[in-house]
């Protein structure tokens, strides 16, 4: 699946995500540094057992990604959501989260992240129990189901 968003292309899929682009995103976010050559394959292997993934592209350059692990019935966890610094604040991360939640709209979604990311997840409809601590943001699908008249 491909779709366009503000001049970017968003691709859905867990196969064929280039490790070199994932590593660049992780380095830009401060999640990786000086990864030894023998460990670089992990940047593509993380997708093998992921349930869903979306990548955002500006031409031939991957500028954002999200990957999810889920049972596809009741619950899903956002494992990695990252957008290059120079592209942040343009709605790309929110769009990636929105696409994820659409996969399991009445399921329970979780994002384990640091407190500085809580406001972002709140904008995406997640609840934050205690913003003074690192922890899990939650999007409870049953609440949305009630709003949609399904429960």
ABEGO torsion letter per residue (X at the ends): XBBBBGGBBBBBEABGBBAAAAAAAAAAAGABBGBBAAAAAAAAAAAAABABBBBBBBEABBABBBBBBBAGAABBBBABBBBBAAABGAGAAAAAAAAAAAABAABBBBBBBBAAAAAAAAAAGBBBABAABBEBBBBBAAAAAAAAGAX
